[in-house]
Amino acid sequence: MDVLSTTFFFIIAIFILVTTHELGHFLTAKLFGMRVDKFYIGFDFFDLKLWKKTIGETEYGLGLFPLGGYVKIAGMVDESLDTNFQGEEAQPWEFRAKPVWQRLIVLAGGVGMNIILAAAIFIGITLALGESRTSLNNPAFVEKGSIFETMGIKTGDFLQLANGKRVESWEEALDPALFTARSLHYTLLREGKSITVDAPSNILSSINDKKSLGIRPIVPPVIDEVLKKMPASYAGIESGALITAINGKTVTDWTEVVGIISANASKPIILTWQHLKKSKTGQNDQKITAGAIRAAGQTFVTTVVPNSSGKIGISLKQTIVSERRKLSLPESIMSGVSQTWKMSTMTVQGFAKIFTGQEDFRKSVGGPIKIAKIASQSAEQGPVSFLYFLSMLSISLAIINMLPVPALDGGQFLLNAVEGVIRREIPFELKMRIQQVGMTLLLGLFAYILVNDLLNP
């Protein structure tokens, strides 16, 4: 991952999310006849901007600092800290002249658009790809040092229940909403015995700290293709073989095979592998699955010497049992809305865990550097992964902006709601002071998160 690609995908992500958010404020302000003086993506601190163009009464532009954006609405005390209208009579096109309910809708417009964006992404992906379900008949592979190994789950275990509820697929068993629940325990099947293990309260920050979930279905090391003129081909290893041991050590997952072979470059290793008998036509009569090979395969022991790059010339055959069900448009909409609600709830629960000290703030919160890294990593995994990342970040941005903190949408919403209750405007000087305090707090928090990104990459 280079700096250029990381920066590029960070800017793309921020551009989409900020444009969507500010468009929510802009459209609702226009709907109620408010004058919008500026619409900026990126901040134009010190009047530094990449581009600007005035259309009608609004100046549109790109600020030099790609860390956010803003919509400046006439007559509104906002992050611009504009005081030009102080002491003047409210004009019909100004924010302050409008009914409270209209002001509240404008303030909620950004959050609403971020939620709509997330729902649209979930609906689009579900409509295009359907829903994937990976059978729990595939046992678990648990990475060394992962939080799931610490919990007591072992490679080869079968997941059955999560918080006492039967789970039908790996996607359901590893639903992110489970990690933000007040408590989490799994019931497993191990060698015919039922076992229950408990997750720690800080499971989410532990996963973030490891930068990996640490558990997934086992990927049986079944060979799809044996490359010609490579060590495996010279050794007589065949396509469709299941590698069961290396140097006498049992292996069950493809990553174990790759790791051992890579660590023994130019050194002879002994592979134990099984292969289904071929019929007279030279074809395997049975469907190639790890279970079928173990049950009826012939066993071979072969010595092979990986090349200097630690490779023997084999590729993986995908044998995991997984289904993908196509959904109609109404079903996709229902699924997308459900995913949006679930992710929003999960995000709120995650923040609650952070604020109550159940999760480590330093490991659970990421600033621009972490966001840039995740944006680049998700983009490298493909457009679907990047879109999922965008939807999650959009929901997080919405939830953060709902917090009743001055300078955030939630703080502005609260102030205007108070004005609606008391039926008069809060003194301008007090609102400006509240806004200044809020901006100071946000800048301090931003600086802390930025330092935290550098110290905890």
Protein Blocks (a to p, Z undefined) as FASTA:
>chain_A
ZZklmmmmmmmmmmmmmmmmmmmmmmmmmmnopacfbdcehjaehhiafbdcdehjbccd
ddfblcbccdddehiacfkopaklgoiacdfkbmklpcfklmmmmmmmmmmmmmmmmmmm
mmmmmmmnopadddfkbccdddehiaklmnopaehiacfbgghiacfbfklmmgmklmmm
mbdcddddeehiacdddddfklmmmmmmnopghiacddddbdfbdcehifklmnopaehi
acfbgehiacfbfklmmmmmmmmghiacddddddddddfkopafbdcdfklmmmmpccdd
ddddddfkopahiacddfbdcddddddfklmmmmmmmmmmmmmmmmmmmmmmmmnopacf
klmpccfklmmmmmmmmmmnojklmmmmmmmmmmmmmmmmmpccehiaklmmmmmmmmmm
nopacdfklmmmmmmmmmmmmmmmmmmmmmmmmmmZZ
